[in-house]
């Protein structure tokens, strides 16, 4: 894949011309029904992709196909519909495993998303492996989903949470990281891409260093998966957590990739149907991977929809998408830097898909509301990353986040709209 985790491709030195030509972009956009609408009487410009991405028709059709034709529970029915549902469900797991270059499909555990994947690791691996005084390293740019589960674990076990600092530009302080590793932490849990700043962290390098210090590594992949094809074996991480809805699939479904040896050693988390081999009042034994961690009826439609998203992504020219997104980001950065009154938050050398900024002294929410009235959807606020906002001493930012279906014209429209906002506020 074009983009590696050390982020060789970077926006700032690319030209503003789109690697996808206009007809390719139009054809691409036509596959996304949500993008074909007006809001407040203006054509929708959707720049809230880091919150959730839009879904291509192929995903919507797969959901409809499942509910109209195959709706059934999985792994337990003695009938054709159950067979079809089970087949679709397990094929999606295989497709996702291949997509991530996981060693085996059993290493993909279905969850509700990144948040649940991280909690699963904290509550199973964490509770069984950590004790008083053990250290967990996270970075200052983490989403709350990669902070709070570890805080809960620390409360339960007496383990200690340590923080890798982030520079004013939004980059990890690698010197302090190396120092923190000399204390031999048990876990390094770090985001691949920051949702608030757009920073791409060098996760392969971070993982190698952590492993050399004897730590287990979890990567929060929520914001990387929408942008390029992640290779978990290349990164070498022990766990990789992500959400379907941020990679053009349905909400309510995501996954945890884990190394087999760790998953096998971990105790189950939720108890119930499916996760057992045999139940008696004297002794219950647990199912094999991945079912040990999938208690109860799963989100079957979500899994099938995510499988369709993976298939759809496999059929696209992802390298062209990466170049297009880099070009969009560079174009947006250049316009932001020329715009009097904009302060960009997050100026890391390697970034993906996020323009986070403040406009003069305006409250981000006011800016967001005025952009919405002009048909432009952005997110405002702390982006569930309060610690990094505290570090910058700001309550939040305005965040425009890009996907491959966005256009340079839409970026132009954003800055035209911001000029109107300035005149209004
Ligand atoms: N960030 C955003 O607008 P869930 O909610 O489980 O699908 O994903 C949580 C999560 C974890 N890590 C990172 C880096 C994330 O960006 C997110 C979700 C959204 O930035 C919603 S808060």
Boltz pocket constraint, residues with backbone or C-beta under 6 A from the ligand:
constraints:
  - pocket:
      binder: B
      contacts: [[A, 50], [A, 51], [A, 52], [A, 112], [A, 113], [A, 114], [A, 115], [A, 116], [A, 143], [A, 145], [A, 146], [A, 191], [A, 193], [A, 194], [A, 195], [A, 196], [A, 220], [A, 222], [A, 223], [A, 243], [A, 379], [A, 383], [A, 384]]
      max_distance: 6.0
